Amino acid sequence: MSHYSAEQWMKLLTGELEPGTEIDLPVLTGSMCPLICPGDRVKIMRALWNNCHIGDIIIFKKGNQLIAHRLLLRFSIGIIQIFFQKGDFSKKGCFIKTDQIVGKVIHVVKRDGSVHEYGNNRKDERTIAVKKLILSLSAAVVSYGKELIKWIFIHP
């Protein structure tokens, strides 16, 4: 596996890598723990939004950061594509635009050297995504429900 390069990171961030190109980057945060943890390395394949499926661990840009989170929901309203992503360890997810998606994780090299591949078992990944989506929506309903109740009592 190749070593991290600032040039590769920048090309992925700016969309200069051709679709299908693979690069190796380090993981810096724990939003996908225990699946992907700080100190692990991910092999990322440059992919456009139309090659990303529910359950995939997608790479998207937010400012000058590249973030790896699970794609939980994908649908369209007319010609607009809507994507909802969330880190497995994160409490909340959010919607992203198609132009933010730059790739997807194809495998992870854990700190102990073991390699875990992704994208080969679509059914299992979709099952995980559906479970995480249900949990995320449940948490949102509880959170927003509490806010609604507060608002009702404060604004009679």
Contacts in CASP RR format, 6 or more apart in sequence:
PFRMAT RR
TARGET T0000
AUTHOR 0000-0000-0000
METHOD contacts of the structure
MODEL  1
MSHYSAEQWMKLLTGELEPGTEIDLPVLTGSMCPLICPGDRVKIMRALWN
NCHIGDIIIFKKGNQLIAHRLLLRFSIGIIQIFFQKGDFSKKGCFIKTDQ
IVGKVIHVVKRDGSVHEYGNNRKDERTIAVKKLILSLSAAVVSYGKELIK
WIFIHP
1 24 0 8 1.000
1 41 0 8 1.000
1 43 0 8 1.000
1 109 0 8 1.000
2 23 0 8 1.000
2 24 0 8 1.000
3 24 0 8 1.000
4 24 0 8 1.000
4 25 0 8 1.000
4 26 0 8 1.000
4 41 0 8 1.000
5 23 0 8 1.000
8 17 0 8 1.000
8 23 0 8 1.000
8 24 0 8 1.000
8 25 0 8 1.000
9 23 0 8 1.000
9 25 0 8 1.000
9 66 0 8 1.000
10 16 0 8 1.000
11 17 0 8 1.000
12 23 0 8 1.000
12 25 0 8 1.000
12 44 0 8 1.000
12 46 0 8 1.000
12 59 0 8 1.000
12 66 0 8 1.000
12 102 0 8 1.000
12 103 0 8 1.000
13 61 0 8 1.000
13 64 0 8 1.000
13 66 0 8 1.000
13 102 0 8 1.000
15 46 0 8 1.000
15 102 0 8 1.000
17 23 0 8 1.000
17 46 0 8 1.000
17 102 0 8 1.000
18 46 0 8 1.000
19 46 0 8 1.000
19 47 0 8 1.000
19 48 0 8 1.000
19 51 0 8 1.000
20 45 0 8 1.000
20 46 0 8 1.000
20 47 0 8 1.000
21 45 0 8 1.000
21 46 0 8 1.000
22 43 0 8 1.000
22 44 0 8 1.000
22 45 0 8 1.000
22 46 0 8 1.000
22 106 0 8 1.000
23 43 0 8 1.000
23 44 0 8 1.000
23 46 0 8 1.000
24 41 0 8 1.000
24 42 0 8 1.000
24 43 0 8 1.000
24 44 0 8 1.000
25 41 0 8 1.000
25 42 0 8 1.000
25 44 0 8 1.000
25 66 0 8 1.000
26 39 0 8 1.000
26 40 0 8 1.000
26 41 0 8 1.000
26 42 0 8 1.000
27 36 0 8 1.000
27 37 0 8 1.000
27 38 0 8 1.000
27 39 0 8 1.000
27 40 0 8 1.000
27 41 0 8 1.000
27 42 0 8 1.000
27 68 0 8 1.000
27 108 0 8 1.000
28 38 0 8 1.000
28 39 0 8 1.000
29 38 0 8 1.000
30 36 0 8 1.000
30 37 0 8 1.000
30 38 0 8 1.000
30 89 0 8 1.000
31 67 0 8 1.000
31 68 0 8 1.000
31 69 0 8 1.000
31 87 0 8 1.000
31 88 0 8 1.000
31 89 0 8 1.000
31 90 0 8 1.000
32 57 0 8 1.000
32 68 0 8 1.000
32 69 0 8 1.000
32 70 0 8 1.000
32 87 0 8 1.000
32 88 0 8 1.000
32 89 0 8 1.000
33 88 0 8 1.000
33 89 0 8 1.000
34 88 0 8 1.000
34 89 0 8 1.000
35 57 0 8 1.000
35 88 0 8 1.000
35 108 0 8 1.000
35 116 0 8 1.000
36 42 0 8 1.000
36 57 0 8 1.000
36 68 0 8 1.000
36 105 0 8 1.000
36 108 0 8 1.000
37 110 0 8 1.000
37 111 0 8 1.000
39 111 0 8 1.000
40 108 0 8 1.000
40 109 0 8 1.000
40 110 0 8 1.000
40 111 0 8 1.000
41 108 0 8 1.000
41 109 0 8 1.000
42 68 0 8 1.000
42 105 0 8 1.000
42 107 0 8 1.000
42 108 0 8 1.000
42 109 0 8 1.000
43 105 0 8 1.000
43 106 0 8 1.000
43 107 0 8 1.000
43 108 0 8 1.000
43 109 0 8 1.000
44 59 0 8 1.000
44 68 0 8 1.000
44 103 0 8 1.000
44 104 0 8 1.000
44 105 0 8 1.000
44 106 0 8 1.000
45 103 0 8 1.000
45 104 0 8 1.000
45 106 0 8 1.000
46 102 0 8 1.000
46 103 0 8 1.000
47 58 0 8 1.000
47 101 0 8 1.000
47 102 0 8 1.000
47 103 0 8 1.000
47 104 0 8 1.000
48 101 0 8 1.000
48 103 0 8 1.000
49 81 0 8 1.000
49 83 0 8 1.000
49 98 0 8 1.000
49 99 0 8 1.000
49 101 0 8 1.000
51 104 0 8 1.000
52 58 0 8 1.000
52 71 0 8 1.000
52 74 0 8 1.000
52 83 0 8 1.000
52 101 0 8 1.000
52 103 0 8 1.000
52 104 0 8 1.000
53 71 0 8 1.000
53 74 0 8 1.000
53 122 0 8 1.000
53 125 0 8 1.000
53 126 0 8 1.000
54 71 0 8 1.000
54 72 0 8 1.000
54 73 0 8 1.000
54 74 0 8 1.000
54 125 0 8 1.000
54 126 0 8 1.000
54 129 0 8 1.000
54 130 0 8 1.000
55 70 0 8 1.000
55 71 0 8 1.000
55 72 0 8 1.000
55 122 0 8 1.000
55 125 0 8 1.000
55 126 0 8 1.000
55 128 0 8 1.000
55 129 0 8 1.000
56 70 0 8 1.000
56 71 0 8 1.000
56 104 0 8 1.000
56 105 0 8 1.000
56 118 0 8 1.000
56 119 0 8 1.000
56 125 0 8 1.000
57 68 0 8 1.000
57 69 0 8 1.000
57 70 0 8 1.000
57 71 0 8 1.000
57 104 0 8 1.000
57 105 0 8 1.000
57 118 0 8 1.000
58 68 0 8 1.000
58 69 0 8 1.000
58 70 0 8 1.000
58 71 0 8 1.000
58 83 0 8 1.000
58 85 0 8 1.000
58 101 0 8 1.000
58 103 0 8 1.000
58 104 0 8 1.000
58 105 0 8 1.000
59 66 0 8 1.000
59 67 0 8 1.000
59 68 0 8 1.000
59 101 0 8 1.000
59 102 0 8 1.000
59 103 0 8 1.000
59 104 0 8 1.000
59 105 0 8 1.000
60 66 0 8 1.000
60 67 0 8 1.000
60 69 0 8 1.000
60 85 0 8 1.000
60 96 0 8 1.000
60 100 0 8 1.000
60 101 0 8 1.000
60 102 0 8 1.000
60 103 0 8 1.000
61 67 0 8 1.000
61 100 0 8 1.000
61 102 0 8 1.000
62 100 0 8 1.000
66 102 0 8 1.000
68 105 0 8 1.000
69 85 0 8 1.000
69 86 0 8 1.000
69 87 0 8 1.000
69 88 0 8 1.000
69 90 0 8 1.000
69 93 0 8 1.000
70 85 0 8 1.000
70 86 0 8 1.000
70 87 0 8 1.000
70 88 0 8 1.000
70 128 0 8 1.000
70 129 0 8 1.000
70 132 0 8 1.000
71 83 0 8 1.000
71 84 0 8 1.000
71 85 0 8 1.000
71 129 0 8 1.000
72 84 0 8 1.000
72 85 0 8 1.000
72 86 0 8 1.000
72 93 0 8 1.000
72 129 0 8 1.000
72 130 0 8 1.000
72 132 0 8 1.000
72 133 0 8 1.000
72 136 0 8 1.000
73 82 0 8 1.000
73 83 0 8 1.000
73 84 0 8 1.000
73 129 0 8 1.000
73 133 0 8 1.000
74 81 0 8 1.000
74 82 0 8 1.000
74 83 0 8 1.000
74 84 0 8 1.000
75 81 0 8 1.000
75 82 0 8 1.000
76 82 0 8 1.000
81 98 0 8 1.000
82 95 0 8 1.000
83 95 0 8 1.000
83 96 0 8 1.000
83 97 0 8 1.000
83 98 0 8 1.000
83 101 0 8 1.000
84 93 0 8 1.000
84 94 0 8 1.000
84 95 0 8 1.000
84 96 0 8 1.000
84 133 0 8 1.000
85 93 0 8 1.000
85 94 0 8 1.000
85 95 0 8 1.000
85 96 0 8 1.000
86 92 0 8 1.000
86 93 0 8 1.000
86 94 0 8 1.000
86 132 0 8 1.000
86 133 0 8 1.000
86 136 0 8 1.000
87 93 0 8 1.000
88 132 0 8 1.000
91 139 0 8 1.000
92 136 0 8 1.000
92 139 0 8 1.000
92 140 0 8 1.000
93 136 0 8 1.000
104 118 0 8 1.000
104 119 0 8 1.000
105 118 0 8 1.000
106 117 0 8 1.000
106 118 0 8 1.000
106 119 0 8 1.000
107 115 0 8 1.000
107 116 0 8 1.000
107 117 0 8 1.000
107 118 0 8 1.000
108 115 0 8 1.000
108 116 0 8 1.000
108 118 0 8 1.000
109 115 0 8 1.000
110 116 0 8 1.000
118 125 0 8 1.000
119 125 0 8 1.000
END
